[in-house]
Amino acid sequence: MPGDPHSPAAPLRSVDELFALFHESVKPREAWRVGTEAEKFGVFAADGKPIQYEGDRGVKAILLSLAERHGWQLEREVEGGEVIALRRGKASITLEPGGQLELSGAPQETMHQTCAEFRGHMAELRDISDELGVAWLGLGFHPFAKLSELPWVPKLRYAVMREYLPTRGKHAVDMMQRTATVQANFDYASVDAGLRMLRVGLALSPIVTAMLANSPFVEGRPSGEVSHRARVWLDVDPDRSGLLPFAWRDTLTLRDYVEWALDVPMFLVKRDGKALYNNPQTFRAFLRDGFQGARATFADWESHVNTLFPEVRFKRTLEVRSADGQQTALLCALPSLWTGVYYDDAALAKAEALASRITLADAEKARPDIAVRGLRAKLGTRDVGEWASELMAIAMDGLRARNLLNRAGQDETVHLERLAKLVAKGQSPADVLLEGLDPEQDFLSQVMKKGLV
């Protein structure tokens, strides 16, 4: 059962106190939910140019209109600062560094509810966007924009990330401004159960990346890859991203995860609405020494854990992070896939057995090839598509076992059917985008037609 909540402002005195974040987040099965996050690119429909943060047709204006028309509450990082997010109930709309718009949906019991929430979000957005001549693209990498054409959202953390991350990886700014993703968050019944889910997710994440590869275009032309986003993430920051080699051990413990997080450099500390830029101080050093008079608190620790970017992240929930952004028809595929795997005991056991056949060395070797070839890449001695077929069958069985029906009497497998058909043909969404692409026709119009959310 969950532990007593830790006071966010309480000063931390020892490493052992950091474990509370995970122990107090444990939930019984009846309280399990799925929280889905989906990002998208806003472009002007007439020419594909990226929308900016400011201006009458910018993303801030869109946030203000959503608040005025649909009851969202404006959020600012500091008093009197710029609008950077919206909140309504347990859902939020936030901005990524390059102005990508993200709906972080409320935790939902079923995939039917999740899909309905995202359809409702797009309905609210559509009238506003149509008035402004704005369209939304559900892709993993911006298909048209150069970095110089994109805005920087005025969020405190993004300022330090913009300066620091390029010293750790040459594609860090691409990651921040030109990528978009679908992620899903899952509850866990115990810390050990969460760590088990983490290990399974890390091993299977390259397969999921291939299944949902959806970013074959860069700066107005095909890149020769099915997921340029996946390629970008190979060169961002090895301290805080990737497959977490330490987590592949059978003996993985919570202390292993905490010790890793302690040695990752921080971005900043917030005090009284101001940023103290302590980068690249590690959290271990901050806990020991403080910074400019500030001492580490539980809120600082939770914020730091949320700045770690592995393919699967352990925090108050277990977050899977491997997929490209998607069009509406496939937006629920990622959370549905992992719901089928994680929330049915038999399916999780099968997935764990599947994951046990994948070595860290094979997964690391496969990742660059997966970015290029997707399901046709090799993982070990097999095509990734073969692994994907097995994983899809496991997830479908898990969703059937949940037997949660919509009003039409359909179970949650309905939200995986489209992806299942692609996997059966050895295709990812990127292959569909590339099919029939005519080099003699206008590239912009072809991508706009196929890539709309």
Secondary structure, 3 states (H helix, E strand, C coil): CCCCCCCCCCECCCHHHHHHHHHCCCCCHHHCCEEEEEEEEEEECCCCCECCCCCCCCHHHHHHHHHHHHCCEEEECCCCCCEEEEEECCEEEEECCCCCEEEECCCECCHHHHHHHHHHHHHHHHHHHHHHCEEEECCCECCCCCHHHCCCCCCHHHHHHHHHHHHCCCCHHHHHHHECEEEEEECCCCHHHHHHHHHHHHHHHHHHHHHCCCECEECCEECCCCEHHHHHHCCCCCCCEECCHHHHCCCCCHHHHHHHHHCCECCCEEECCEEECCCCCEHHHHHHHCECCECCEHHHHHHHHCCCEECEEECCCEEEEEEECCCHHHHCHHHHHHHHHHCCHHHHHHHHHHHCCCCHHHHHHHHHHHHHHHHHCEECCEEHHHHHHHHHHHHHHHHHHHCCCCCCCCCHHHHCHHHHHHHHCCCCHHHHHHCCCCCCCCHHHHHHHHHEC
